[in-house]
Each structure stands twice: as C-alpha cells, then as structure tokens.
Amino acid sequence: MITLTEAAAAEFRKRIDAFNRGFDTEENNVCLAKAIRVGVRGGGCSGFEYVLDMEVQYRPETEMLEEHRYGVKTVVDQVSALYLDGVTIDYSVRDLSGGFIFINPAAKQQCGCGRSFSA
C-alpha cells in the first residue's frame, strides 16, 4: 500500500489536471490521465530508482489501484509493489524548486538525493 501525504496528493491532482487540460471532451477521453503510475526500475546510484508517470490506460491484469485524497489514484505493477509496500510519498518545496520525496521503510540504503535505493 502506498500512502500520499496531503502535499503529495494535492500536487499530483494539480499535475493530473494540467496534463488533462484540453483533453476533457468525450471524444478525447482516451487521452485523459486516470492515475499516477508509481514504480521502480533498475538504475540510480543505489540499484533501483523511483518512477512516476501519468497512467492513461489501466492494465488491470497487472496492476493494483489505490485511491487517495483529492480523488488521486495510484497504479503499481506487481513487481514494483514488492519494493513499494508501505511507501509514503510526500511533496516538498524548497527555495524555488519542489519535488516528491519517497519514504520507504523497506529501503536498506538510499542515495543522497532520495531518488534511488537498494532493497
């Protein structure tokens, strides 16, 4: 299960709405972002890196779907779910930049920037 903080859920909502702007007609419904895909892939300084993307088309046979505040849904593939169970995603703004922060209790090691981890 993935938890979104209030700040992360609000930021995801803003990004989904911005992505969908201009595609809100019925005939373009196939282009609408329906969720945020959260995943991991090999790479980064520590072995795995976090991945965030817009989910336009659900693939229900391979994903788990959770609904959070602001109607934000997260989609996670089964392999990534092994590494993301219990993760909290936060959003923080510092100075002029902002970013998502992953708090992963299963991570044995995390790089300095927080974008990659080892399990």
A tleap script that builds the chain and sets N, CA, C and O, in Angstrom:
source leaprc.protein.ff14SB
mol = sequence {
  NMET ILE THR LEU THR GLU ALA ALA ALA ALA
  GLU PHE ARG LYS ARG ILE ASP ALA PHE ASN
  ARG GLY PHE ASP THR GLU GLU ASN ASN VAL
  CYS LEU ALA LYS ALA ILE ARG VAL GLY VAL
  ARG GLY GLY GLY CYS SER GLY PHE GLU TYR
  VAL LEU ASP MET GLU VAL GLN TYR ARG PRO
  GLU THR GLU MET LEU GLU GLU HIE ARG TYR
  GLY VAL LYS THR VAL VAL ASP GLN VAL SER
  ALA LEU TYR LEU ASP GLY VAL THR ILE ASP
  TYR SER VAL ARG ASP LEU SER GLY GLY PHE
  ILE PHE ILE ASN PRO ALA ALA LYS GLN GLN
  CYS GLY CYS GLY ARG SER PHE SER CALA
}
set mol.1.N position { 0.836 -1.180 0.000 }
set mol.1.CA position { 0.000 0.000 0.000 }
set mol.1.C position { 0.884 1.247 0.000 }
set mol.1.O position { 1.877 1.306 0.726 }
set mol.2.N position { 0.532 2.224 -0.798 }
set mol.2.CA position { 1.247 3.485 -0.887 }
set mol.2.C position { 0.411 4.564 -0.210 }
set mol.2.O position { -0.801 4.639 -0.412 }
set mol.3.N position { 1.059 5.387 0.584 }
set mol.3.CA position { 0.391 6.493 1.252 }
set mol.3.C position { 0.870 7.798 0.636 }
set mol.3.O position { 2.066 7.985 0.414 }
set mol.4.N position { -0.055 8.686 0.364 }
set mol.4.CA position { 0.287 10.020 -0.111 }
set mol.4.C position { 0.013 11.019 1.006 }
set mol.4.O position { -1.047 10.986 1.631 }
set mol.5.N position { 0.967 11.903 1.253 }
set mol.5.CA position { 0.698 12.978 2.201 }
set mol.5.C position { -0.262 13.962 1.543 }
set mol.5.O position { -0.505 13.901 0.338 }
set mol.6.N position { -0.792 14.853 2.337 }
set mol.6.CA position { -1.689 15.886 1.816 }
set mol.6.C position { -1.005 16.679 0.702 }
set mol.6.O position { -1.606 16.951 -0.337 }
set mol.7.N position { 0.260 17.047 0.930 }
set mol.7.CA position { 1.010 17.844 -0.059 }
set mol.7.C position { 1.214 17.065 -1.359 }
set mol.7.O position { 1.069 17.629 -2.444 }
set mol.8.N position { 1.545 15.788 -1.261 }
set mol.8.CA position { 1.766 14.970 -2.465 }
set mol.8.C position { 0.466 14.772 -3.229 }
set mol.8.O position { 0.448 14.883 -4.455 }
set mol.9.N position { -0.624 14.478 -2.520 }
set mol.9.CA position { -1.915 14.278 -3.185 }
set mol.9.C position { -2.349 15.554 -3.906 }
set mol.9.O position { -2.852 15.490 -5.028 }
set mol.10.N position { -2.160 16.704 -3.273 }
set mol.10.CA position { -2.542 17.976 -3.894 }
set mol.10.C position { -1.688 18.252 -5.134 }
set mol.10.O position { -2.208 18.713 -6.150 }
set mol.11.N position { -0.388 17.974 -5.059 }
set mol.11.CA position { 0.497 18.202 -6.203 }
set mol.11.C position { 0.169 17.243 -7.349 }
set mol.11.O position { 0.155 17.650 -8.510 }
set mol.12.N position { -0.094 15.978 -7.033 }
set mol.12.CA position { -0.497 15.029 -8.074 }
set mol.12.C position { -1.788 15.487 -8.746 }
set mol.12.O position { -1.914 15.412 -9.968 }
set mol.13.N position { -2.749 15.963 -7.949 }
set mol.13.CA position { -4.015 16.434 -8.501 }
set mol.13.C position { -3.759 17.583 -9.484 }
set mol.13.O position { -4.331 17.607 -10.573 }
set mol.14.N position { -2.901 18.531 -9.099 }
set mol.14.CA position { -2.583 19.656 -9.983 }
set mol.14.C position { -1.941 19.169 -11.281 }
set mol.14.O position { -2.259 19.667 -12.361 }
set mol.15.N position { -1.050 18.208 -11.173 }
set mol.15.CA position { -0.355 17.718 -12.366 }
set mol.15.C position { -1.276 16.912 -13.272 }
set mol.15.O position { -1.170 17.001 -14.496 }
set mol.16.N position { -2.176 16.129 -12.691 }
set mol.16.CA position { -3.158 15.388 -13.498 }
set mol.16.C position { -4.062 16.370 -14.229 }
set mol.16.O position { -4.321 16.212 -15.422 }
set mol.17.N position { -4.547 17.394 -13.508 }
set mol.17.CA position { -5.430 18.391 -14.124 }
set mol.17.C position { -4.714 19.135 -15.250 }
set mol.17.O position { -5.306 19.389 -16.299 }
set mol.18.N position { -3.439 19.488 -15.038 }
set mol.18.CA position { -2.674 20.188 -16.073 }
set mol.18.C position { -2.460 19.277 -17.287 }
set mol.18.O position { -2.565 19.734 -18.425 }
set mol.19.N position { -2.165 18.007 -17.058 }
set mol.19.CA position { -1.978 17.044 -18.140 }
set mol.19.C position { -3.253 16.901 -18.966 }
set mol.19.O position { -3.203 16.799 -20.192 }
set mol.20.N position { -4.400 16.895 -18.277 }
set mol.20.CA position { -5.688 16.663 -18.940 }
set mol.20.C position { -6.278 17.920 -19.575 }
set mol.20.O position { -7.235 17.824 -20.344 }
set mol.21.N position { -5.736 19.082 -19.274 }
set mol.21.CA position { -6.273 20.334 -19.811 }
set mol.21.C position { -6.287 20.270 -21.333 }
set mol.21.O position { -5.263 19.986 -21.954 }
set mol.22.N position { -7.429 20.529 -21.929 }
set mol.22.CA position { -7.559 20.495 -23.376 }
set mol.22.C position { -8.027 19.145 -23.912 }
set mol.22.O position { -8.382 19.031 -25.085 }
set mol.23.N position { -8.029 18.130 -23.063 }
set mol.23.CA position { -8.467 16.794 -23.491 }
set mol.23.C position { -9.740 16.372 -22.777 }
set mol.23.O position { -10.020 15.178 -22.664 }
set mol.24.N position { -10.516 17.339 -22.293 }
set mol.24.CA position { -11.656 16.972 -21.476 }
set mol.24.C position { -12.943 16.776 -22.272 }
set mol.24.O position { -14.024 16.767 -21.684 }
set mol.25.N position { -12.859 16.622 -23.577 }
set mol.25.CA position { -14.050 16.334 -24.353 }
set mol.25.C position { -14.234 14.833 -24.447 }
set mol.25.O position { -13.279 14.069 -24.314 }
set mol.26.N position { -15.445 14.425 -24.674 }
set mol.26.CA position { -15.761 12.996 -24.702 }
set mol.26.C position { -14.975 12.236 -25.761 }
set mol.26.O position { -14.542 11.111 -25.515 }
set mol.27.N position { -14.786 12.828 -26.927 }
set mol.27.CA position { -14.092 12.113 -27.992 }
set mol.27.C position { -12.594 11.959 -27.707 }
set mol.27.O position { -11.948 11.077 -28.272 }
set mol.28.N position { -12.044 12.798 -26.848 }
set mol.28.CA position { -10.626 12.683 -26.492 }
set mol.28.C position { -10.415 12.001 -25.146 }
set mol.28.O position { -9.314 12.061 -24.598 }
set mol.29.N position { -11.424 11.367 -24.611 }
set mol.29.CA position { -11.358 10.748 -23.299 }
set mol.29.C position { -10.225 9.725 -23.190 }
set mol.29.O position { -9.701 9.511 -22.097 }
set mol.30.N position { -9.843 9.097 -24.288 }
set mol.30.CA position { -8.771 8.102 -24.241 }
set mol.30.C position { -7.431 8.734 -23.898 }
set mol.30.O position { -6.504 8.018 -23.518 }
set mol.31.N position { -7.297 10.052 -24.018 }
set mol.31.CA position { -6.036 10.742 -23.721 }
set mol.31.C position { -5.949 11.211 -22.272 }
set mol.31.O position { -4.897 11.692 -21.852 }
set mol.32.N position { -7.017 11.085 -21.506 }
set mol.32.CA position { -7.033 11.609 -20.148 }
set mol.32.C position { -6.187 10.760 -19.204 }
set mol.32.O position { -6.245 9.530 -19.231 }
set mol.33.N position { -5.403 11.436 -18.371 }
set mol.33.CA position { -4.679 10.731 -17.314 }
set mol.33.C position { -5.690 10.309 -16.270 }
set mol.33.O position { -6.490 11.117 -15.797 }
set mol.34.N position { -5.646 9.039 -15.916 }
set mol.34.CA position { -6.596 8.497 -14.960 }
set mol.34.C position { -5.968 8.252 -13.592 }
set mol.34.O position { -6.678 8.129 -12.594 }
set mol.35.N position { -4.635 8.181 -13.546 }
set mol.35.CA position { -3.941 7.881 -12.295 }
set mol.35.C position { -2.469 8.243 -12.444 }
set mol.35.O position { -2.002 8.615 -13.520 }
set mol.36.N position { -1.757 8.121 -11.330 }
set mol.36.CA position { -0.303 8.261 -11.325 }
set mol.36.C position { 0.286 6.856 -11.207 }
set mol.36.O position { -0.046 6.111 -10.285 }
set mol.37.N position { 1.162 6.502 -12.146 }
set mol.37.CA position { 1.860 5.220 -12.076 }
set mol.37.C position { 3.101 5.418 -11.210 }
set mol.37.O position { 3.940 6.275 -11.489 }
set mol.38.N position { 3.201 4.617 -10.162 }
set mol.38.CA position { 4.357 4.632 -9.277 }
set mol.38.C position { 5.077 3.307 -9.489 }
set mol.38.O position { 4.458 2.243 -9.457 }
set mol.39.N position { 6.382 3.377 -9.704 }
set mol.39.CA position { 7.120 2.149 -9.936 }
set mol.39.C position { 8.576 2.280 -9.581 }
set mol.39.O position { 9.037 3.325 -9.122 }
set mol.40.N position { 9.291 1.201 -9.802 }
set mol.40.CA position { 10.744 1.190 -9.640 }
set mol.40.C position { 11.336 0.554 -10.884 }
set mol.40.O position { 10.691 -0.239 -11.570 }
set mol.41.N position { 12.592 0.925 -11.160 }
set mol.41.CA position { 13.333 0.281 -12.241 }
set mol.41.C position { 14.797 0.250 -11.818 }
set mol.41.O position { 15.232 1.021 -10.963 }
set mol.42.N position { 15.525 -0.635 -12.419 }
set mol.42.CA position { 16.945 -0.728 -12.127 }
set mol.42.C position { 17.653 0.530 -12.552 }
set mol.42.O position { 17.395 1.059 -13.633 }
set mol.43.N position { 18.552 1.021 -11.706 }
set mol.43.CA position { 19.303 2.217 -12.039 }
set mol.43.C position { 19.538 3.080 -10.824 }
set mol.43.O position { 19.262 2.676 -9.695 }
set mol.44.N position { 20.041 4.253 -11.058 }
set mol.44.CA position { 20.334 5.166 -9.963 }
set mol.44.C position { 21.606 4.763 -9.239 }
set mol.44.O position { 22.228 3.758 -9.582 }
set mol.45.N position { 21.991 5.534 -8.248 }
set mol.45.CA position { 23.239 5.278 -7.516 }
set mol.45.C position { 23.144 4.058 -6.609 }
set mol.45.O position { 24.165 3.448 -6.292 }
set mol.46.N position { 21.939 3.692 -6.185 }
set mol.46.CA position { 21.805 2.639 -5.181 }
set mol.46.C position { 21.211 1.342 -5.703 }
set mol.46.O position { 21.053 0.402 -4.924 }
set mol.47.N position { 20.877 1.246 -6.971 }
set mol.47.CA position { 20.372 -0.015 -7.519 }
set mol.47.C position { 18.993 0.080 -8.136 }
set mol.47.O position { 18.765 -0.465 -9.216 }
set mol.48.N position { 18.064 0.762 -7.476 }
set mol.48.CA position { 16.721 0.971 -8.002 }
set mol.48.C position { 16.421 2.459 -7.960 }
set mol.48.O position { 16.910 3.178 -7.088 }
set mol.49.N position { 15.608 2.919 -8.916 }
set mol.49.CA position { 15.159 4.301 -8.863 }
set mol.49.C position { 13.638 4.342 -8.958 }
set mol.49.O position { 13.010 3.490 -9.588 }
set mol.50.N position { 13.071 5.347 -8.320 }
set mol.50.CA position { 11.631 5.529 -8.320 }
set mol.50.C position { 11.193 6.127 -9.645 }
set mol.50.O position { 11.906 6.934 -10.242 }
set mol.51.N position { 10.006 5.723 -10.102 }
set mol.51.CA position { 9.458 6.213 -11.364 }
set mol.51.C position { 8.036 6.709 -11.110 }
set mol.51.O position { 7.233 6.020 -10.480 }
set mol.52.N position { 7.731 7.906 -11.605 }
set mol.52.CA position { 6.379 8.461 -11.567 }
set mol.52.C position { 5.985 8.810 -12.989 }
set mol.52.O position { 6.778 9.391 -13.730 }
set mol.53.N position { 4.757 8.458 -13.377 }
set mol.53.CA position { 4.286 8.759 -14.721 }
set mol.53.C position { 2.771 8.854 -14.704 }
set mol.53.O position { 2.124 8.385 -13.767 }
set mol.54.N position { 2.211 9.455 -15.729 }
set mol.54.CA position { 0.754 9.510 -15.869 }
set mol.54.C position { 0.261 8.184 -16.429 }
set mol.54.O position { 0.863 7.630 -17.349 }
set mol.55.N position { -0.812 7.686 -15.885 }
set mol.55.CA position { -1.420 6.451 -16.376 }
set mol.55.C position { -2.646 6.819 -17.190 }
set mol.55.O position { -3.633 7.314 -16.645 }
set mol.56.N position { -2.587 6.579 -18.496 }
set mol.56.CA position { -3.673 6.934 -19.389 }
set mol.56.C position { -4.619 5.761 -19.597 }
set mol.56.O position { -5.826 5.952 -19.741 }
set mol.57.N position { -4.081 4.557 -19.613 }
set mol.57.CA position { -4.908 3.369 -19.830 }
set mol.57.C position { -4.557 2.314 -18.793 }
set mol.57.O position { -3.409 1.881 -18.699 }
set mol.58.N position { -5.555 1.903 -18.013 }
set mol.58.CA position { -5.323 0.883 -16.990 }
set mol.58.C position { -5.051 -0.470 -17.633 }
set mol.58.O position { -5.624 -0.809 -18.668 }
set mol.59.N position { -4.185 -1.219 -17.013 }
set mol.59.CA position { -3.964 -2.615 -17.382 }
set mol.59.C position { -4.280 -3.445 -16.154 }
set mol.59.O position { -3.369 -3.847 -15.430 }
set mol.60.N position { -5.549 -3.707 -15.907 }
set mol.60.CA position { -5.979 -4.293 -14.638 }
set mol.60.C position { -5.394 -5.663 -14.335 }
set mol.60.O position { -5.331 -6.058 -13.170 }
set mol.61.N position { -4.966 -6.393 -15.350 }
set mol.61.CA position { -4.427 -7.727 -15.067 }
set mol.61.C position { -3.039 -7.665 -14.420 }
set mol.61.O position { -2.584 -8.662 -13.859 }
set mol.62.N position { -2.368 -6.530 -14.485 }
set mol.62.CA position { -1.019 -6.464 -13.925 }
set mol.62.C position { -0.827 -5.371 -12.887 }
set mol.62.O position { 0.284 -5.212 -12.382 }
set mol.63.N position { -1.848 -4.621 -12.551 }
set mol.63.CA position { -1.672 -3.523 -11.629 }
set mol.63.C position { -2.627 -3.539 -10.452 }
set mol.63.O position { -3.705 -4.132 -10.502 }
set mol.64.N position { -2.205 -2.879 -9.406 }
set mol.64.CA position { -3.064 -2.652 -8.266 }
set mol.64.C position { -3.399 -1.170 -8.240 }
set mol.64.O position { -2.545 -0.336 -8.542 }
set mol.65.N position { -4.614 -0.839 -7.890 }
set mol.65.CA position { -5.086 0.533 -7.933 }
set mol.65.C position { -5.520 0.950 -6.534 }
set mol.65.O position { -6.259 0.232 -5.862 }
set mol.66.N position { -5.054 2.112 -6.107 }
set mol.66.CA position { -5.467 2.656 -4.816 }
set mol.66.C position { -5.968 4.076 -5.017 }
set mol.66.O position { -5.454 4.811 -5.861 }
set mol.67.N position { -6.968 4.459 -4.242 }
set mol.67.CA position { -7.478 5.831 -4.325 }
set mol.67.C position { -7.079 6.587 -3.065 }
set mol.67.O position { -7.146 6.057 -1.956 }
set mol.68.N position { -6.662 7.832 -3.257 }
set mol.68.CA position { -6.186 8.674 -2.171 }
set mol.68.C position { -6.997 9.960 -2.131 }
set mol.68.O position { -7.988 10.109 -2.845 }
set mol.69.N position { -6.563 10.881 -1.290 }
set mol.69.CA position { -7.218 12.189 -1.186 }
set mol.69.C position { -7.265 12.886 -2.539 }
set mol.69.O position { -6.454 12.604 -3.422 }
set mol.70.N position { -8.199 13.779 -2.690 }
set mol.70.CA position { -8.393 14.577 -3.908 }
set mol.70.C position { -8.741 13.698 -5.111 }
set mol.70.O position { -8.625 14.147 -6.251 }
set mol.71.N position { -9.165 12.459 -4.876 }
set mol.71.CA position { -9.508 11.564 -5.975 }
set mol.71.C position { -8.302 11.094 -6.762 }
set mol.71.O position { -8.453 10.613 -7.885 }
set mol.72.N position { -7.109 11.219 -6.204 }
set mol.72.CA position { -5.894 10.779 -6.884 }
set mol.72.C position { -5.766 9.271 -6.737 }
set mol.72.O position { -5.854 8.724 -5.637 }
set mol.73.N position { -5.556 8.611 -7.873 }
set mol.73.CA position { -5.370 7.162 -7.867 }
set mol.73.C position { -3.925 6.849 -8.212 }
set mol.73.O position { -3.316 7.510 -9.052 }
set mol.74.N position { -3.387 5.834 -7.555 }
set mol.74.CA position { -2.050 5.363 -7.903 }
set mol.74.C position { -2.163 3.953 -8.454 }
set mol.74.O position { -2.957 3.141 -7.981 }
set mol.75.N position { -1.352 3.684 -9.465 }
set mol.75.CA position { -1.306 2.375 -10.103 }
set mol.75.C position { 0.115 1.845 -9.921 }
set mol.75.O position { 1.084 2.568 -10.152 }
set mol.76.N position { 0.236 0.586 -9.509 }
set mol.76.CA position { 1.536 -0.017 -9.263 }
set mol.76.C position { 1.557 -1.401 -9.896 }
set mol.76.O position { 0.651 -2.205 -9.677 }
set mol.77.N position { 2.602 -1.677 -10.687 }
set mol.77.CA position { 2.706 -3.027 -11.249 }
set mol.77.C position { 3.130 -3.999 -10.146 }
set mol.77.O position { 3.642 -3.579 -9.108 }
set mol.78.N position { 2.916 -5.288 -10.369 }
set mol.78.CA position { 3.128 -6.289 -9.328 }
set mol.78.C position { 4.580 -6.383 -8.876 }
set mol.78.O position { 4.834 -6.609 -7.693 }
set mol.79.N position { 5.525 -6.218 -9.771 }
set mol.79.CA position { 6.936 -6.291 -9.379 }
set mol.79.C position { 7.308 -5.080 -8.534 }
set mol.79.O position { 7.943 -5.229 -7.490 }
set mol.80.N position { 6.925 -3.887 -8.967 }
set mol.80.CA position { 7.224 -2.681 -8.195 }
set mol.80.C position { 6.564 -2.720 -6.828 }
set mol.80.O position { 7.117 -2.206 -5.855 }
set mol.81.N position { 5.389 -3.324 -6.745 }
set mol.81.CA position { 4.665 -3.396 -5.475 }
set mol.81.C position { 5.497 -4.100 -4.406 }
set mol.81.O position { 5.370 -3.786 -3.223 }
set mol.82.N position { 6.341 -5.043 -4.804 }
set mol.82.CA position { 7.205 -5.735 -3.847 }
set mol.82.C position { 8.157 -4.770 -3.157 }
set mol.82.O position { 8.508 -4.976 -1.995 }
set mol.83.N position { 8.578 -3.724 -3.850 }
set mol.83.CA position { 9.533 -2.754 -3.321 }
set mol.83.C position { 8.871 -1.510 -2.749 }
set mol.83.O position { 9.521 -0.729 -2.054 }
set mol.84.N position { 7.591 -1.317 -3.031 }
set mol.84.CA position { 6.912 -0.078 -2.645 }
set mol.84.C position { 5.879 -0.259 -1.539 }
set mol.84.O position { 5.238 0.714 -1.140 }
set mol.85.N position { 5.704 -1.459 -1.040 }
set mol.85.CA position { 4.717 -1.689 0.012 }
set mol.85.C position { 5.111 -0.888 1.258 }
set mol.85.O position { 6.216 -1.044 1.778 }
set mol.86.N position { 4.228 -0.055 1.719 }
set mol.86.CA position { 4.479 0.754 2.904 }
set mol.86.C position { 5.125 2.098 2.631 }
set mol.86.O position { 5.421 2.838 3.569 }
set mol.87.N position { 5.351 2.433 1.360 }
set mol.87.CA position { 5.984 3.698 0.997 }
set mol.87.C position { 5.025 4.862 1.225 }
set mol.87.O position { 3.829 4.765 0.953 }
set mol.88.N position { 5.574 5.959 1.727 }
set mol.88.CA position { 4.853 7.220 1.818 }
set mol.88.C position { 5.507 8.182 0.841 }
set mol.88.O position { 6.728 8.331 0.821 }
set mol.89.N position { 4.684 8.833 0.032 }
set mol.89.CA position { 5.184 9.839 -0.900 }
set mol.89.C position { 4.760 11.205 -0.387 }
set mol.89.O position { 3.583 11.450 -0.121 }
set mol.90.N position { 5.736 12.087 -0.255 }
set mol.90.CA position { 5.494 13.449 0.202 }
set mol.90.C position { 5.929 14.404 -0.912 }
set mol.90.O position { 6.613 14.002 -1.853 }
set mol.91.N position { 5.533 15.650 -0.799 }
set mol.91.CA position { 5.967 16.674 -1.748 }
set mol.91.C position { 6.444 17.859 -0.940 }
set mol.91.O position { 5.772 18.301 -0.008 }
set mol.92.N position { 7.602 18.370 -1.296 }
set mol.92.CA position { 8.174 19.480 -0.549 }
set mol.92.C position { 8.700 20.536 -1.514 }
set mol.92.O position { 9.250 20.214 -2.568 }
set mol.93.N position { 8.526 21.785 -1.145 }
set mol.93.CA position { 9.064 22.895 -1.925 }
set mol.93.C position { 10.157 23.545 -1.087 }
set mol.93.O position { 9.929 23.953 0.052 }
set mol.94.N position { 11.346 23.633 -1.673 }
set mol.94.CA position { 12.465 24.293 -1.009 }
set mol.94.C position { 13.036 25.331 -1.966 }
set mol.94.O position { 13.307 25.034 -3.130 }
set mol.95.N position { 13.211 26.521 -1.477 }
set mol.95.CA position { 13.690 27.629 -2.301 }
set mol.95.C position { 12.775 27.775 -3.517 }
set mol.95.O position { 11.582 28.032 -3.355 }
set mol.96.N position { 13.302 27.619 -4.716 }
set mol.96.CA position { 12.493 27.779 -5.925 }
set mol.96.C position { 12.127 26.453 -6.579 }
set mol.96.O position { 11.496 26.439 -7.636 }
set mol.97.N position { 12.512 25.344 -5.967 }
set mol.97.CA position { 12.209 24.053 -6.593 }
set mol.97.C position { 11.429 23.175 -5.626 }
set mol.97.O position { 11.444 23.383 -4.413 }
set mol.98.N position { 10.758 22.203 -6.188 }
set mol.98.CA position { 9.999 21.259 -5.387 }
set mol.98.C position { 10.210 19.864 -5.919 }
set mol.98.O position { 10.696 19.674 -7.034 }
set mol.99.N position { 9.843 18.900 -5.120 }
set mol.99.CA position { 9.995 17.531 -5.590 }
set mol.99.C position { 9.305 16.542 -4.682 }
set mol.99.O position { 8.961 16.844 -3.539 }
set mol.100.N position { 9.112 15.357 -5.217 }
set mol.100.CA position { 8.497 14.281 -4.461 }
set mol.100.C position { 9.565 13.575 -3.643 }
set mol.100.O position { 10.690 13.378 -4.101 }
set mol.101.N position { 9.197 13.200 -2.433 }
set mol.101.CA position { 10.093 12.524 -1.509 }
set mol.101.C position { 9.489 11.162 -1.199 }
set mol.101.O position { 8.317 11.066 -0.838 }
set mol.102.N position { 10.283 10.120 -1.338 }
set mol.102.CA position { 9.833 8.759 -1.069 }
set mol.102.C position { 10.384 8.318 0.278 }
set mol.102.O position { 11.596 8.303 0.492 }
set mol.103.N position { 9.490 7.962 1.172 }
set mol.103.CA position { 9.874 7.440 2.481 }
set mol.103.C position { 9.570 5.953 2.434 }
set mol.103.O position { 8.416 5.537 2.534 }
set mol.104.N position { 10.622 5.155 2.280 }
set mol.104.CA position { 10.478 3.723 2.016 }
set mol.104.C position { 11.069 2.917 3.171 }
set mol.104.O position { 12.291 2.825 3.290 }
set mol.105.N position { 10.227 2.332 4.023 }
set mol.105.CA position { 10.741 1.569 5.159 }
set mol.105.C position { 11.493 0.299 4.745 }
set mol.105.O position { 12.248 -0.255 5.544 }
set mol.106.N position { 11.297 -0.165 3.511 }
set mol.106.CA position { 11.971 -1.386 3.053 }
set mol.106.C position { 13.347 -1.098 2.455 }
set mol.106.O position { 14.108 -2.027 2.187 }
set mol.107.N position { 13.672 0.168 2.246 }
set mol.107.CA position { 14.961 0.517 1.646 }
set mol.107.C position { 16.077 0.288 2.657 }
set mol.107.O position { 16.025 0.788 3.780 }
set mol.108.N position { 17.082 -0.472 2.244 }
set mol.108.CA position { 18.229 -0.719 3.116 }
set mol.108.C position { 19.231 0.425 3.020 }
set mol.108.O position { 19.952 0.722 3.973 }
set mol.109.N position { 19.260 1.053 1.863 }
set mol.109.CA position { 20.172 2.161 1.627 }
set mol.109.C position { 19.500 3.101 0.637 }
set mol.109.O position { 18.763 2.668 -0.249 }
set mol.110.N position { 19.762 4.385 0.797 }
set mol.110.CA position { 19.180 5.374 -0.113 }
set mol.110.C position { 20.261 6.369 -0.496 }
set mol.110.O position { 21.105 6.718 0.329 }
set mol.111.N position { 20.244 6.826 -1.740 }
set mol.111.CA position { 21.242 7.803 -2.169 }
set mol.111.C position { 20.939 9.163 -1.540 }
set mol.111.O position { 19.865 9.367 -0.975 }
set mol.112.N position { 21.868 10.065 -1.641 }
set mol.112.CA position { 21.726 11.379 -1.041 }
set mol.112.C position { 20.555 12.193 -1.573 }
set mol.112.O position { 19.933 12.951 -0.829 }
set mol.113.N position { 20.254 12.038 -2.858 }
set mol.113.CA position { 19.148 12.828 -3.430 }
set mol.113.C position { 17.796 12.193 -3.158 }
set mol.113.O position { 16.769 12.841 -3.362 }
set mol.114.N position { 17.760 10.937 -2.699 }
set mol.114.CA position { 16.499 10.275 -2.375 }
set mol.114.C position { 15.763 9.699 -3.553 }
set mol.114.O position { 14.619 9.267 -3.413 }
set mol.115.N position { 16.399 9.679 -4.729 }
set mol.115.CA position { 15.720 9.178 -5.918 }
set mol.115.C position { 16.028 7.720 -6.221 }
set mol.115.O position { 15.411 7.122 -7.103 }
set mol.116.N position { 16.973 7.153 -5.501 }
set mol.116.CA position { 17.256 5.730 -5.719 }
set mol.116.C position { 17.507 5.058 -4.374 }
set mol.116.O position { 17.789 5.718 -3.373 }
set mol.117.N position { 17.399 3.732 -4.374 }
set mol.117.CA position { 17.517 2.965 -3.137 }
set mol.117.C position { 17.962 1.552 -3.437 }
set mol.117.O position { 17.944 1.116 -4.588 }
set mol.118.N position { 18.360 0.841 -2.404 }
set mol.118.CA position { 18.625 -0.593 -2.531 }
set mol.118.C position { 17.708 -1.320 -1.567 }
set mol.118.O position { 17.371 -0.810 -0.498 }
set mol.119.N position { 17.314 -2.508 -1.961 }
set mol.119.CA position { 16.369 -3.270 -1.132 }
set mol.119.C position { 17.033 -4.475 -0.518 }
set mol.119.O position { 16.390 -5.231 0.210 }
savepdb mol mol.pdb
quit
